[in-house]
Amino acid sequence: MNAWSLVFALALCASSLAQAESVDSTEPPINVQIADAMRLAHSGDVDGARLAWRSIAGAARETADANALDEAERALADIAFLRGYYAEVMEIYSGRMKRARATSDQSLEADALMQFGLVERRQGHLEKARTQLEEALALFRQANDRHGEGEALTHLGLVLLNQGQYVRAIEVLDASLALHRAGADVSVDRTYHYLGLLYLSMRDYKEANVQLMRALSEARRLPDPMRAGAPLGSLARLSNEVGKYAEALAYAAEAQIISERFGSKPGLSFSALERGRALLGVGRIKEARKALEESRSLGESVDQDRTAADATFTLGRVALAEGDQQTALQQFEIAAPNYEAAGDVPQLLDAYRAMVPLLRDGGNADRALDLAVASMALLEQISGRETSRRIALIEYRHEVEANQRRIEQLARENEIAALRLSQQEFVRNVGFAVILALLAVSVVLAWLYQRSRQMSRRLVASNAELFDSRVALAASHATLAEKAQALHVAATSDALTGIANRRHVLEVLEKVVASANTHGRNMAVMLIDVDRFKSINDRFGHGVGDRVLCRVVDSLKSLLPSQGAVGRYGGEEFLLVLPDHDLTTSVALAQSMLMAVRTGHTGEEPSVTLSIGVAVAAPSELASASALIEAADTALYRAKAAGRDRVAGPL
């Protein structure tokens, strides 16, 4: 062997060894690495999955593997979102947005916009979230991306729900479900979950439970165990709302296990909040405080301002249960601005109601009065809003059913028209057949006869279906009318006592004042206050206090003249409107009511007394509703100052 041959042989040997070493050190194929990363994530090893996805992303960039890079970036963003690292989510999707615009990839751009919207919603920026989700939805539709369209509709539905746009929310969530039924790959567990939250906000607890259980069932079919955490947390919230605290604890515990396993701080914050509420409900005060403090700390650490505010408010209720009114007021004061900023009227009303007696007892009467007035305005706003929402939702569902019936009717009409065209065509064929052969005519006529009989039977059946549809539509109209009447009663009545609410009794007063002024008649008003009612609530609880109020109302109604009206003016205050009553008859009636309440005590609840202020308008006077109420209120305070359990009239 010459020198050149020896060199060539050595080089070939070295090359073979290098190739063998390279093969030994090569990473597994990218699809195997992706499968391993998914396995780590689904097993709860989120940190391990995060490292694996970062490695995959780096390898994908080096090899220009767009599909692997897309999957890795999505997974890394999901992990960051799960743990509340929102800045990291925005950084990942900002990079994807730049790449999408550089390559004119509408689906990728829409996906980035959708993720921006999800982060904005988590941080409470609802209007910005809605704008970004609507832009994403438009891009998905331009790209004919049915999967992306369904996902954007689902998330947009939640934002609209958070903004109180209930009918629009249910429209887009129904549209998402329609895409799912048409074959689009939509996260249907989230769609059912958000429908459940919608019905929970509408206080339709039965339907909320149906939708949330569907969401939980769909989530448990997925390979990612984390998806079950959200519906479990919402089921805990629903159980707390209806007073089923044992169920709430069970759901919250299961949600907590999932959140701990995957290191989800937002999930841990929410499950701790619902656990704290349930513990408070069953009287385990110390445990409740610990859970709520944990929820607030976790919520603040990931900018979950709303969850932190809910935990703070409930900590105020805990302090109240412990008799620490000063701490309770401090907690309510911290939570209230968050609710006001978010436009959460029901929760803001609860905060104001909790603060009023604490401010009054603490000597801050002016602030207590301001919040009491604000509370009444919020209560009237909620009453009108909830009525409008319920009617709108009923009308929407009714319209959907009516549209479905119209579609079915048009389909039947099209079928009938097609049958008629078919009949005409066969008649022409018969004419041609007559020209060709008499024998063919007889055969065609016989066939046409059979066809006509079939068509007649179809027409009879179609007419019967149309009649049934009209009957069903009439029944739906009747049901809607009944529900509208029930909603009207709910909007004008006090939920506890059944008498007129503040708004309605003031409307009655305005009408009686107008009539008295027009016809020159006497009229009177009474403001009635249950003496020391707060002490009853503090000593015996709100349930006993509610029964005392109902007993007082029964006594007042038993003596109320047929033309008079009574309504709940405030918490334990009642307003009586008495047409054709002068001072003598009004004071006599008030004395009878004092006696009826004194003697009406059955022993099942604590006894109470009343203080009554009377104001009258003579025929020669031009009455004013506000002036009468102010005069009655002044008289009421004189009755209280004189020792309570008495009637005071005008000076």
Residue pairs with C-beta under 8 A, 6 or more apart in sequence:
1 9
27 33
27 59
28 36
30 56
30 59
30 60
30 63
30 65
30 68
33 52
33 55
33 56
33 59
34 56
34 68
34 71
34 72
36 52
37 49
37 52
37 53
37 56
37 72
37 75
38 49
38 75
38 223
40 46
40 48
40 49
40 52
41 49
41 75
41 79
41 224
42 223
42 224
42 225
44 225
44 261
44 262
46 79
46 82
46 83
46 262
46 263
47 263
49 75
49 79
50 76
50 79
53 72
53 75
53 76
53 79
54 72
54 76
56 68
56 71
56 72
57 68
57 69
57 72
57 73
57 76
59 65
59 68
60 66
60 68
60 69
60 72
61 69
70 108
73 92
73 95
73 96
76 88
76 92
77 88
77 89
77 92
77 93
77 115
80 86
80 88
80 89
80 92
81 89
81 115
81 118
81 119
81 122
82 226
82 262
82 263
82 264
82 266
82 267
83 263
83 264
83 265
83 302
84 264
84 265
84 266
84 301
84 302
84 303
84 304
86 119
86 122
86 123
86 302
86 303
89 115
89 119
90 116
90 119
93 111
93 112
93 115
93 116
94 112
96 108
96 111
96 112
97 109
97 112
97 113
99 105
99 108
100 106
100 108
100 109
100 111
100 112
101 109
106 139
106 140
106 142
106 143
106 145
107 139
107 140
107 143
107 145
107 148
109 139
110 135
110 136
110 137
110 138
110 139
110 140
110 143
110 145
110 148
110 152
111 136
111 148
113 132
113 133
113 135
113 136
113 139
114 132
114 133
114 136
114 148
114 151
114 152
114 155
116 132
117 128
117 129
117 130
117 131
117 132
117 133
117 136
117 155
117 156
117 159
118 129
118 155
120 126
120 128
120 129
120 132
121 129
121 155
121 158
121 159
121 162
122 266
122 303
122 304
123 303
123 305
124 305
124 306
124 341
124 342
126 159
126 162
126 163
127 163
129 159
130 156
130 159
130 160
130 163
133 152
133 155
133 156
133 159
134 156
136 148
136 152
137 149
137 152
137 153
137 156
140 148
140 149
140 152
141 149
146 179
146 182
146 183
146 184
147 184
147 185
147 186
149 179
149 184
150 176
150 179
150 180
150 184
150 185
150 186
150 187
151 176
151 186
151 187
153 172
153 173
153 175
153 176
153 179
154 172
154 173
154 176
154 186
154 187
154 190
154 191
154 194
155 190
156 172
157 169
157 170
157 172
157 173
157 176
157 191
157 194
157 195
157 198
158 169
158 194
158 197
160 166
160 168
160 169
160 172
161 169
161 194
161 197
161 198
161 201
163 343
164 343
164 385
164 389
166 198
166 201
166 202
166 389
166 392
166 393
167 389
167 392
167 393
167 396
169 194
169 198
170 195
170 198
170 393
170 396
171 396
173 191
173 194
173 195
173 198
174 400
176 186
176 188
176 191
177 186
177 188
177 191
179 186
180 186
180 188
180 191
188 218
189 215
189 216
189 218
189 219
189 222
189 227
189 231
190 215
190 230
191 215
192 211
192 212
192 214
192 215
192 218
192 231
193 211
193 212
193 215
193 219
193 230
193 231
193 234
195 211
195 215
196 208
196 209
196 210
196 211
196 212
196 214
196 215
196 231
196 234
196 238
197 208
197 234
198 208
198 211
199 205
199 207
199 208
199 211
200 208
200 212
200 234
200 237
200 238
200 241
202 208
202 386
202 389
202 390
202 393
203 386
205 238
205 241
205 242
208 238
209 235
209 238
212 231
212 234
212 235
212 238
213 235
215 230
215 231
215 234
216 228
216 231
216 232
216 235
219 227
219 228
219 230
219 231
220 228
225 258
225 261
225 262
226 258
226 261
226 262
226 264
228 254
228 258
229 255
229 258
229 259
229 262
229 264
229 267
229 271
230 255
230 267
232 251
232 252
232 254
232 255
232 258
232 271
233 251
233 252
233 255
233 267
233 270
233 271
233 274
235 247
235 251
236 247
236 248
236 249
236 251
236 252
236 255
236 271
236 274
236 275
236 278
237 248
237 274
239 245
239 247
239 248
239 251
239 278
240 248
240 274
240 277
240 278
240 281
243 281
245 278
245 279
245 281
245 282
246 278
246 282
248 274
248 275
248 277
248 278
248 281
249 275
249 278
249 279
249 282
251 274
252 271
252 272
252 274
252 275
252 278
253 271
253 275
255 267
255 270
255 271
255 274
256 267
256 268
256 271
256 272
256 275
258 264
258 267
259 265
259 267
259 268
259 271
260 268
265 298
265 301
265 302
266 298
266 299
266 302
266 304
266 307
268 294
268 298
269 294
269 295
269 296
269 298
269 299
269 302
269 304
269 307
269 308
269 311
270 295
270 304
270 307
272 291
272 292
272 294
272 295
272 298
272 311
273 291
273 292
273 295
273 299
273 307
273 310
273 311
273 314
275 291
276 288
276 289
276 290
276 291
276 292
276 295
276 311
276 314
276 318
277 288
277 314
279 285
279 287
279 288
279 291
280 288
280 314
280 317
280 318
280 321
285 318
285 321
285 322
288 314
288 318
289 315
289 318
292 311
292 314
292 315
292 318
293 311
293 315
295 307
295 308
295 310
295 311
296 308
296 311
296 312
296 315
298 304
299 305
299 306
299 307
299 308
299 311
300 308
305 338
306 338
306 342
308 338
309 334
309 335
309 338
309 339
310 335
310 347
312 331
312 334
312 335
313 331
313 332
313 335
313 339
313 347
313 350
313 351
313 354
315 331
316 327
316 328
316 329
316 330
316 331
316 332
316 335
316 354
317 328
317 354
319 325
319 327
319 328
319 331
320 328
320 354
320 358
325 358
325 361
325 362
326 362
328 354
328 358
329 355
329 358
329 359
329 362
332 351
332 354
332 355
332 358
333 355
335 351
336 348
336 351
336 352
336 355
339 347
339 348
339 351
340 348
345 378
345 381
345 382
345 385
346 382
348 378
349 375
349 378
349 379
349 382
352 371
352 372
352 374
352 375
352 378
353 375
355 368
355 371
356 368
356 371
356 372
356 375
357 368
357 534
359 365
359 367
359 368
359 371
360 368
372 570
376 502
376 570
379 502
380 502
380 503
383 491
383 501
383 503
384 491
387 487
387 488
387 490
387 491
390 483
390 487
391 483
391 484
391 487
394 480
394 483
394 484
395 480
398 476
398 480
401 476
402 473
402 476
405 469
405 472
405 473
408 465
408 469
409 466
409 469
412 462
412 465
412 466
415 458
415 462
416 458
416 459
416 462
419 455
419 458
419 459
422 451
423 448
423 451
423 452
423 455
426 444
426 448
426 451
427 448
429 444
430 441
430 444
430 445
430 448
433 440
433 441
433 443
433 444
434 440
434 441
492 500
492 501
492 503
492 504
493 499
493 500
493 501
493 504
494 500
494 501
494 567
494 568
496 546
496 549
496 550
496 568
497 549
497 550
497 553
497 568
498 553
499 505
499 553
499 557
499 566
499 567
499 568
499 574
500 508
500 565
500 566
500 567
500 568
501 567
501 568
502 567
502 568
502 569
502 570
502 575
504 567
505 565
505 566
505 567
505 568
505 569
505 575
505 577
506 567
506 575
506 625
508 565
508 567
508 577
509 525
509 565
509 575
509 577
509 625
509 628
509 629
510 625
512 523
512 565
512 577
512 579
513 523
513 617
513 623
513 624
513 625
513 628
515 521
515 579
516 522
516 523
516 579
516 617
516 619
516 623
517 622
517 623
520 619
520 620
521 579
521 580
521 619
522 580
522 581
522 582
522 616
522 617
522 618
522 619
523 577
523 578
523 579
523 580
523 581
523 616
523 617
523 623
523 628
524 578
524 581
524 582
524 583
524 585
524 586
524 614
524 615
524 616
524 617
525 575
525 576
525 577
525 578
525 614
525 615
525 628
525 629
525 632
526 575
526 576
526 578
526 586
526 589
526 590
526 612
526 613
526 614
526 615
526 632
527 569
527 573
527 574
527 575
527 612
527 613
527 629
527 632
527 633
527 635
527 636
528 556
528 573
528 574
528 575
528 576
528 593
528 610
528 611
528 612
528 636
529 572
529 573
529 574
529 610
529 611
529 612
529 636
529 640
530 548
530 549
530 552
530 572
530 573
530 608
530 609
530 610
531 608
531 609
531 610
531 611
531 640
531 644
531 645
532 608
532 644
533 545
533 548
533 549
533 571
533 572
533 608
536 544
536 545
536 548
536 606
536 608
537 544
537 545
539 606
540 605
540 606
544 605
544 606
547 604
547 605
548 605
548 606
548 608
549 572
551 600
551 602
551 605
552 574
552 597
552 608
552 610
553 566
553 574
554 600
555 593
555 596
555 597
555 600
556 566
556 574
556 576
556 593
556 596
557 566
558 596
559 589
559 592
559 593
559 596
560 566
560 576
561 578
561 581
561 589
563 579
563 580
564 576
564 577
564 578
564 579
564 581
565 576
565 577
566 574
566 575
566 576
566 577
567 574
567 575
567 577
568 574
568 575
569 575
575 629
575 632
578 585
578 586
578 589
581 589
581 616
582 616
582 618
583 614
583 616
583 649
583 650
586 614
586 616
586 649
587 614
587 647
587 649
590 612
590 614
590 647
591 647
593 610
593 612
594 609
594 610
594 612
594 645
594 646
594 647
597 608
597 609
597 610
598 607
598 609
598 645
601 607
601 608
609 644
609 645
610 645
611 636
611 639
611 640
611 644
611 645
611 646
611 648
612 636
612 639
612 646
612 647
612 648
613 631
613 632
613 633
613 634
613 635
613 636
613 637
613 638
613 639
613 647
613 648
613 649
614 632
614 635
614 647
614 648
614 649
614 650
615 628
615 629
615 631
615 632
615 635
615 649
615 650
616 649
616 650
617 623
617 628
631 650
635 648
635 649
635 650
636 648
638 648
639 646
639 647
639 648
642 648
